[in-house]
Amino acid sequence: MSSLAQTSLLDRFFSPKEGSASRNFFLSALWWSLLGMGAGMLAASEFSMPDLIRNVPQLSMPHLRMWHVNAVAVGWLSMGYVGSMFHMIPTLCKNKLYSERLGNFTMWAWNLVMTGAFCTLLNGNTEGREYAELGAILDTLVVVGLVLTAFNLYMTIVNRKVKKLYVSLWYFLGSLFWFPLVWVIGQRTFVSLPGLNDAIIGWFYGHNILGMWFTTVGVGMMYYLIPRYTKAPLYSHGLSMLGFWGIALFYAPTGTHHITQSPVPEWLKAIAIISSIFLLVPVFTVLTNFFMSMKGKWGQVVTDMPLRFAVTSCMFYLVTCTQGPFQATRWVNWYLHFTQWVVGHAHLALLGTFSFILTSAFYYSMPRLTGKQWHSEGLIRAHYWLKFLGFLLMMTSLTTAGLIQSAGWAMGMPVDQWGLQIRPYWYLRTVSGIMIVLGQALFAYNVYKTLYTKPSLADRKAKAAREVKV
């Protein structure tokens, strides 16, 4: 009896059921997205209403900002990405995930990291480096989670039942190799670097978590989803491989363009700026492939909401990757750096591009993992419009505020003069945050109703069979 109880407990927490690891990663990601986006909304509110919360240090803007960034990057996007790969890679390889138990173990470890991050960051326990705030223990746990995830997925690909690797697998394989290295180098957990060296490594990490993880997995997901939505083949496999190797070649050295106004070596600045401009080549090969694959299928965007999320992500990817090289050039960087323009650009990438493609993957994968259709198509539409319009309002307000800041500094105006002019845009950003969080809450409600009140396909078939017998 004891043995049976232990087996039952083991299966409950480390289930071997097919698709359980992917499902649990998706649900965990959704939970952390609510806490992370909620913190972002609250931090934005404190810009427009500084006395909104008083004498609660855990809810002060700096603490909220650290938690917001880590919850969205490590919790929502990264956990959602792993959930997507746990579903997509076995499908592309025509086999099962190498170990569902290992996948679920990794899920619990990742949630432990996020719980630790919630407790430490809101209480101000941080390493004091932007985007690398987590303590040494949590850093190490993240590396363990990444290595176990990579092992699980690499073994799934090794045991595949198809010979040719579809382009999404190339992107996923590259990401699973690059990101643990970027994390270990960038977190500097066991290494102390002096002065500018620390800043250089910091922005190697800060930019490559975007380029060698969020971008590469996100683009791989686009390559997976769009042909499945349109039921049409990919326009060009050769073009897709050109894009993959272009990102692999040009992305890694770009981080120094964040600190071109600092006294880092000029040759390092030049490499970063030139590499940033060269990134236009893989970006436009990727987008050409996507848009040509959509030829004759654009009408589906009107009715197919998951496809609309994916196409919107591609559009934002176009804007993000055109804007990035432009603002990496020296004179534009000098004018725009340290303003709200840069904050808008960061949200354009993470919220506009990669959050939209992850949401599309969520809507696509969950019915296939659970056997249940979505509870409400109307809630999906409401989620899209709240997120889309909320993001546009945020992007517009941050970009406008950034241009006002830039002009004020360039003309030598005192901060209190241009500061008053951008205050209305703080309020608009707060409104945009409320819209985005409301959309995410509707998303979570739809997921809950789908999982716990919607009958599965197997249940519906059994009910139909009983009715036929009667």
C-alpha positions as CSV (number, residue, x, y, z in Angstrom):
1,M,0.0,0.0,0.0
2,S,2.8,2.3,0.9
3,S,4.6,1.5,-2.4
4,L,1.4,2.3,-4.3
5,A,1.0,5.6,-2.4
6,Q,4.6,6.6,-3.2
7,T,4.0,5.7,-6.9
8,S,0.8,7.8,-7.0
9,L,2.6,10.7,-5.4
10,L,5.5,10.4,-7.8
11,D,3.1,10.3,-10.8
12,R,1.3,13.3,-9.4
13,F,4.3,15.6,-9.2
14,F,6.5,14.1,-11.8
15,S,4.0,12.7,-14.2
16,P,5.1,10.4,-17.1
17,K,1.9,11.2,-19.0
18,E,2.6,12.4,-22.6
19,G,2.3,16.2,-22.9
20,S,2.2,16.8,-19.1
21,A,5.5,18.6,-19.0
22,S,4.6,21.0,-21.8
23,R,1.2,21.6,-20.3
24,N,2.7,22.3,-16.8
25,F,5.3,24.7,-18.2
26,F,2.6,26.6,-20.1
27,L,0.4,26.9,-17.0
28,S,3.4,28.0,-14.8
29,A,4.4,30.6,-17.4
30,L,0.9,32.0,-17.3
31,W,0.9,32.3,-13.5
32,W,4.2,34.2,-13.5
33,S,3.0,36.4,-16.3
34,L,0.2,37.7,-14.2
35,L,2.5,38.5,-11.3
36,G,5.1,40.0,-13.5
37,M,2.8,42.1,-15.7
38,G,0.9,43.2,-12.6
39,A,4.2,44.4,-11.1
40,G,5.0,46.3,-14.3
41,M,1.6,48.0,-14.2
42,L,2.1,49.0,-10.6
43,A,5.6,50.3,-11.3
44,A,4.2,52.4,-14.2
45,S,1.5,53.8,-11.9
46,E,4.2,55.0,-9.5
47,F,5.7,57.0,-12.3
48,S,2.5,59.0,-12.8
49,M,1.4,58.9,-9.1
50,P,4.6,58.8,-7.0
51,D,2.7,58.7,-3.7
52,L,0.4,55.9,-4.7
53,I,2.1,53.4,-2.3
54,R,4.0,54.7,0.7
55,N,6.1,53.0,3.4
56,V,6.0,49.6,1.7
57,P,9.6,49.1,0.4
58,Q,8.7,45.8,-1.3
59,L,6.3,47.7,-3.6
60,S,8.7,50.6,-4.3
61,M,9.4,51.2,-8.0
62,P,13.0,49.8,-8.1
63,H,12.0,46.6,-6.4
64,L,8.9,46.2,-8.6
65,R,11.0,46.9,-11.7
66,M,13.5,44.1,-10.9
67,W,10.8,41.6,-10.2
68,H,8.8,42.7,-13.3
69,V,11.8,42.1,-15.6
70,N,12.7,38.7,-14.2
71,A,9.2,37.5,-13.9
72,V,8.5,38.3,-17.5
73,A,11.8,37.2,-18.9
74,V,12.6,34.1,-16.8
75,G,9.0,33.2,-15.8
76,W,6.6,34.0,-18.6
77,L,8.7,34.0,-21.7
78,S,11.4,31.4,-20.8
79,M,9.0,28.9,-19.2
80,G,6.5,29.4,-22.0
81,Y,9.3,28.8,-24.5
82,V,10.3,25.5,-22.8
83,G,6.6,24.5,-22.8
84,S,6.4,25.2,-26.5
85,M,9.6,23.3,-27.3
86,F,8.4,20.3,-25.2
87,H,5.4,20.2,-27.6
88,M,6.9,21.2,-30.9
89,I,10.1,19.2,-30.9
90,P,8.5,15.8,-30.4
91,T,5.9,16.7,-33.0
92,L,8.6,17.6,-35.5
93,C,10.6,14.5,-34.6
94,K,7.5,12.2,-34.8
95,N,8.3,10.7,-31.4
96,K,7.7,11.4,-27.7
97,L,9.6,13.6,-25.4
98,Y,12.6,11.7,-24.1
99,S,11.4,12.0,-20.4
100,E,8.2,13.5,-19.2
101,R,9.3,12.9,-15.6
102,L,12.5,14.9,-16.2
103,G,10.5,17.6,-17.9
104,N,8.2,17.9,-14.9
105,F,11.1,17.8,-12.5
106,T,12.6,20.7,-14.4
107,M,9.3,22.5,-14.2
108,W,9.3,22.3,-10.4
109,A,12.9,23.4,-10.2
110,W,12.1,26.4,-12.5
111,N,9.1,27.4,-10.3
112,L,11.4,27.1,-7.2
113,V,13.7,29.7,-8.9
114,M,10.8,32.0,-9.6
115,T,9.5,31.7,-6.0
116,G,13.0,32.5,-4.7
117,A,13.2,35.5,-7.1
118,F,9.9,36.8,-5.9
119,C,11.0,36.7,-2.3
120,T,14.5,38.1,-2.8
121,L,14.0,40.8,-5.4
122,L,11.0,42.4,-3.8
123,N,13.0,42.5,-0.6
124,G,16.0,44.2,-2.3
125,N,18.3,41.2,-2.2
126,T,20.1,41.5,-5.5
127,E,23.5,41.4,-7.1
128,G,23.0,44.9,-8.4
129,R,23.5,44.2,-12.1
130,E,20.7,45.1,-14.6
131,Y,19.0,42.0,-15.9
132,A,21.4,39.8,-13.8
133,E,19.9,40.6,-10.3
134,L,19.3,37.0,-9.1
135,G,21.6,35.6,-6.4
136,A,24.2,32.9,-6.9
137,I,22.0,30.0,-5.7
138,L,19.2,31.0,-8.0
139,D,21.6,31.6,-10.9
140,T,22.9,28.0,-10.4
141,L,19.5,26.5,-10.3
142,V,18.6,28.3,-13.6
143,V,21.7,26.7,-15.2
144,V,20.7,23.3,-13.9
145,G,17.2,23.8,-15.3
146,L,18.6,24.9,-18.7
147,V,21.1,21.9,-18.9
148,L,18.4,19.4,-18.0
149,T,16.0,20.9,-20.5
150,A,18.7,20.9,-23.2
151,F,19.5,17.2,-22.4
152,N,15.8,16.2,-22.5
153,L,15.3,17.9,-25.9
154,Y,18.6,16.9,-27.5
155,M,17.8,13.3,-26.6
156,T,14.4,13.7,-28.2
157,I,16.0,14.9,-31.4
158,V,18.7,12.1,-31.3
159,N,15.9,9.5,-31.1
160,R,13.8,11.2,-33.9
161,K,12.0,9.1,-36.5
162,V,12.6,11.5,-39.4
163,K,16.0,12.1,-41.2
164,K,15.8,15.8,-42.1
165,L,15.9,18.5,-39.5
166,Y,13.2,21.1,-40.1
167,V,14.4,24.7,-39.6
168,S,12.6,25.2,-36.3
169,L,14.8,22.4,-34.9
170,W,17.9,24.2,-36.0
171,Y,16.7,27.3,-34.1
172,F,15.8,25.3,-31.0
173,L,19.0,23.4,-31.0
174,G,21.1,26.5,-31.3
175,S,19.1,28.3,-28.6
176,L,19.6,25.3,-26.1
177,F,23.3,25.4,-26.7
178,W,23.8,29.2,-26.7
179,F,21.6,30.3,-23.8
180,P,23.2,28.3,-21.0
181,L,26.6,29.7,-22.1
182,V,25.2,33.3,-22.2
183,W,23.7,32.9,-18.8
184,V,26.8,31.5,-17.1
185,I,29.1,34.2,-18.7
186,G,26.6,37.0,-18.1
187,Q,25.6,36.3,-14.5
188,R,29.3,36.4,-13.4
189,T,28.2,34.3,-10.4
190,F,31.7,33.0,-9.5
191,V,33.8,35.7,-11.2
192,S,34.5,39.4,-10.2
193,L,35.4,41.7,-13.0
194,P,36.6,45.3,-12.6
195,G,35.0,48.4,-14.0
196,L,34.4,48.5,-17.7
197,N,35.0,44.8,-18.1
198,D,32.0,44.1,-15.9
199,A,29.9,46.5,-18.0
200,I,31.0,44.9,-21.3
201,I,30.1,41.4,-20.1
202,G,26.9,42.7,-18.6
203,W,25.7,44.0,-22.0
204,F,27.0,40.9,-23.8
205,Y,24.5,39.1,-21.5
206,G,21.8,41.7,-21.6
207,H,21.6,41.7,-25.4
208,N,22.3,38.1,-26.0
209,I,19.5,36.8,-23.7
210,L,17.4,38.6,-26.3
211,G,19.3,37.5,-29.4
212,M,20.4,34.0,-28.6
213,W,17.3,32.9,-26.7
214,F,14.2,35.0,-27.1
215,T,14.8,35.8,-30.8
216,T,16.0,32.3,-31.8
217,V,13.4,30.3,-30.0
218,G,10.7,32.9,-31.0
219,V,11.7,32.7,-34.7
220,G,11.7,28.9,-34.5
221,M,8.2,29.0,-33.2
222,M,7.1,31.3,-36.0
223,Y,8.6,28.7,-38.5
224,Y,6.6,26.0,-36.8
225,L,3.3,27.7,-36.4
226,I,2.7,29.7,-39.6
227,P,2.8,26.7,-42.0
228,R,0.5,24.8,-39.7
229,Y,-2.0,27.6,-39.5
230,T,-2.1,28.2,-43.3
231,K,-1.7,24.5,-44.2
232,A,0.8,25.5,-46.8
233,P,4.5,24.6,-47.1
234,L,7.3,27.0,-46.0
235,Y,8.3,29.3,-48.9
236,S,12.1,28.4,-48.8
237,H,14.1,26.1,-46.6
238,G,17.3,27.5,-48.0
239,L,16.3,31.1,-47.1
240,S,15.5,29.9,-43.6
241,M,18.9,28.4,-43.1
242,L,20.5,31.7,-44.4
243,G,18.6,33.5,-41.7
244,F,19.6,31.0,-39.0
245,W,23.4,31.2,-39.8
246,G,23.1,35.0,-40.2
247,I,21.8,35.4,-36.6
248,A,24.4,32.9,-35.3
249,L,27.2,34.9,-37.0
250,F,26.2,38.5,-36.3
251,Y,24.2,38.6,-33.1
252,A,26.8,37.8,-30.4
253,P,29.0,40.9,-30.7
254,T,26.2,43.5,-30.7
255,G,25.9,44.1,-26.9
256,T,28.4,46.9,-26.7
257,H,26.1,49.2,-28.7
258,H,24.4,49.7,-25.4
259,I,27.4,51.5,-24.0
260,T,28.9,53.4,-27.0
261,Q,28.9,56.6,-24.9
262,S,31.2,55.0,-22.3
263,P,35.0,54.7,-22.6
264,V,35.1,51.1,-23.9
265,P,37.6,50.3,-26.7
266,E,36.6,51.9,-30.0
267,W,37.2,48.6,-31.9
268,L,34.6,46.9,-29.7
269,K,32.1,49.7,-30.4
270,A,32.8,49.4,-34.1
271,I,32.3,45.6,-34.2
272,A,29.0,46.0,-32.2
273,I,27.6,48.7,-34.5
274,I,28.6,46.9,-37.7
275,S,27.2,43.6,-36.5
276,S,24.0,45.4,-35.5
277,I,23.6,46.7,-39.1
278,F,24.5,43.4,-40.6
279,L,21.6,41.8,-38.7
280,L,19.3,43.3,-41.2
281,V,20.3,40.5,-43.6
282,P,19.0,37.6,-41.5
283,V,16.0,39.6,-40.3
284,F,14.8,40.3,-43.8
285,T,15.4,36.7,-45.0
286,V,13.3,35.5,-42.1
287,L,10.5,38.0,-42.7
288,T,10.6,37.4,-46.5
289,N,10.1,33.7,-45.8
290,F,7.2,34.3,-43.5
291,F,5.3,36.8,-45.7
292,M,5.8,34.7,-48.8
293,S,4.6,31.6,-46.9
294,M,1.4,33.7,-46.2
295,K,0.8,34.4,-49.9
296,G,-2.8,33.8,-50.7
297,K,-3.6,33.1,-47.0
298,W,-3.9,36.6,-45.6
299,G,-7.7,36.3,-45.4
300,Q,-7.3,33.7,-42.6
301,V,-6.0,36.4,-40.3
302,V,-9.5,37.8,-40.0
303,T,-11.0,34.6,-38.5
304,D,-8.1,32.6,-37.1
305,M,-7.1,34.3,-33.8
306,P,-3.9,32.3,-33.0
307,L,-2.7,33.1,-36.6
308,R,-3.5,36.7,-36.0
309,F,-1.3,36.7,-32.9
310,A,1.5,35.1,-34.9
311,V,1.3,37.5,-37.8
312,T,1.1,40.5,-35.4
313,S,4.3,39.1,-33.8
314,C,6.0,39.1,-37.3
315,M,4.9,42.7,-37.9
316,F,6.4,43.8,-34.6
317,Y,9.5,41.8,-35.3
318,L,9.9,43.8,-38.5
319,V,9.6,47.1,-36.6
320,T,11.9,45.9,-33.8
321,C,14.7,44.7,-36.0
322,T,14.6,47.8,-38.3
323,Q,14.6,50.1,-35.3
324,G,17.5,48.3,-33.5
325,P,20.2,48.8,-36.1
326,F,19.0,52.4,-36.7
327,Q,19.4,53.3,-33.1
328,A,22.7,51.4,-32.8
329,T,24.5,54.0,-35.0
330,R,26.6,56.5,-33.1
331,W,24.7,59.7,-33.7
332,V,21.3,58.2,-33.2
333,N,22.5,56.4,-30.1
334,W,23.9,59.6,-28.7
335,Y,20.6,61.4,-29.2
336,L,18.2,58.7,-28.0
337,H,20.2,56.8,-25.3
338,F,19.0,57.0,-21.6
339,T,15.5,58.1,-22.7
340,Q,12.1,56.4,-22.7
341,W,12.6,55.6,-26.4
342,V,14.9,52.8,-25.3
343,V,12.3,51.5,-22.8
344,G,9.7,51.5,-25.7
345,H,12.2,49.6,-27.9
346,A,12.7,46.9,-25.2
347,H,8.9,46.4,-24.8
348,L,8.6,46.3,-28.6
349,A,10.8,43.2,-28.6
350,L,9.7,41.4,-25.5
351,L,6.0,42.3,-25.3
352,G,5.3,43.1,-28.9
353,T,7.2,40.4,-30.7
354,F,7.9,37.5,-28.4
355,S,5.0,37.7,-26.0
356,F,2.6,37.7,-29.0
357,I,4.3,34.6,-30.7
358,L,4.3,32.8,-27.3
359,T,0.6,33.6,-26.8
360,S,0.0,32.2,-30.3
361,A,1.8,29.0,-29.4
362,F,-0.2,28.7,-26.2
363,Y,-3.5,29.0,-28.1
364,Y,-2.3,26.5,-30.6
365,S,-0.8,23.9,-28.3
366,M,-3.1,23.7,-25.3
367,P,-6.1,22.1,-27.2
368,R,-3.6,19.5,-28.6
369,L,-2.2,18.8,-25.2
370,T,-5.5,18.6,-23.3
371,G,-8.0,17.4,-26.0
372,K,-10.2,20.4,-25.1
373,Q,-11.3,23.2,-27.4
374,W,-11.1,26.8,-26.0
375,H,-14.0,27.8,-23.7
376,S,-14.6,31.1,-25.5
377,E,-13.6,32.5,-28.8
378,G,-14.9,35.9,-27.7
379,L,-12.4,35.9,-24.8
380,I,-9.6,35.2,-27.2
381,R,-10.6,38.2,-29.3
382,A,-10.9,40.4,-26.3
383,H,-7.5,39.3,-25.2
384,Y,-6.0,40.1,-28.5
385,W,-7.5,43.6,-28.8
386,L,-6.6,44.6,-25.2
387,K,-3.1,43.4,-25.6
388,F,-2.6,44.9,-29.1
389,L,-4.2,48.3,-28.4
390,G,-2.6,48.4,-24.9
391,F,0.8,47.7,-26.4
392,L,0.3,50.4,-29.2
393,L,-0.6,52.9,-26.5
394,M,2.4,52.0,-24.4
395,M,4.8,52.1,-27.4
396,T,3.4,55.5,-28.6
397,S,3.6,57.1,-25.2
398,L,7.1,55.8,-24.4
399,T,8.4,56.8,-27.9
400,T,6.9,60.3,-27.7
401,A,8.2,60.8,-24.1
402,G,11.7,59.6,-25.3
403,L,11.8,62.1,-28.1
404,I,10.8,64.9,-25.8
405,Q,13.5,63.9,-23.4
406,S,16.1,63.7,-26.2
407,A,15.2,67.1,-27.5
408,G,15.3,68.6,-24.0
409,W,18.8,67.2,-23.2
410,A,20.1,68.2,-26.6
411,M,18.9,71.8,-26.1
412,G,20.3,71.9,-22.5
413,M,16.9,72.4,-20.9
414,P,16.6,71.7,-17.1
415,V,15.0,68.4,-16.3
416,D,12.1,70.0,-14.5
417,Q,11.0,71.7,-17.8
418,W,10.9,68.7,-20.1
419,G,9.9,66.5,-17.1
420,L,6.6,68.3,-16.8
421,Q,6.0,67.8,-20.6
422,I,6.3,64.1,-20.4
423,R,4.1,63.6,-17.4
424,P,0.9,63.0,-19.5
425,Y,2.6,60.2,-21.2
426,W,3.2,58.5,-17.8
427,Y,-0.5,58.4,-17.4
428,L,-1.0,56.9,-20.8
429,R,1.6,54.2,-20.0
430,T,-0.4,53.4,-16.8
431,V,-3.6,53.0,-18.8
432,S,-1.8,50.8,-21.4
433,G,-0.5,48.6,-18.5
434,I,-4.0,48.2,-17.1
435,M,-5.3,47.1,-20.6
436,I,-2.5,44.6,-21.0
437,V,-2.9,43.1,-17.5
438,L,-6.7,42.9,-18.1
439,G,-6.2,41.1,-21.3
440,Q,-3.8,38.6,-19.6
441,A,-6.4,38.1,-16.9
442,L,-9.0,37.3,-19.4
443,F,-6.5,34.9,-21.0
444,A,-6.0,33.1,-17.7
445,Y,-9.8,32.9,-17.1
446,N,-10.3,31.3,-20.5
447,V,-7.5,28.8,-19.7
448,Y,-9.1,28.0,-16.4
449,K,-12.6,27.5,-17.8
450,T,-11.2,25.4,-20.7
451,L,-9.3,23.1,-18.4
452,Y,-11.8,22.6,-15.6
453,T,-15.2,23.1,-17.2
454,K,-14.8,22.1,-20.8
455,P,-15.3,18.4,-21.6
456,S,-12.4,16.8,-23.5
457,L,-12.6,15.2,-26.9
458,A,-12.5,11.8,-25.4
459,D,-15.3,12.7,-23.0
460,R,-17.4,14.0,-25.9
461,K,-16.9,10.8,-27.9
462,A,-17.8,8.7,-24.9
463,K,-21.0,10.7,-24.3
464,A,-21.9,10.4,-28.0
465,A,-21.4,6.7,-27.9
466,R,-23.6,6.3,-24.9
467,E,-26.3,8.4,-26.6
468,V,-26.1,6.1,-29.7
469,K,-26.6,3.0,-27.5
470,V,-29.6,4.5,-25.8
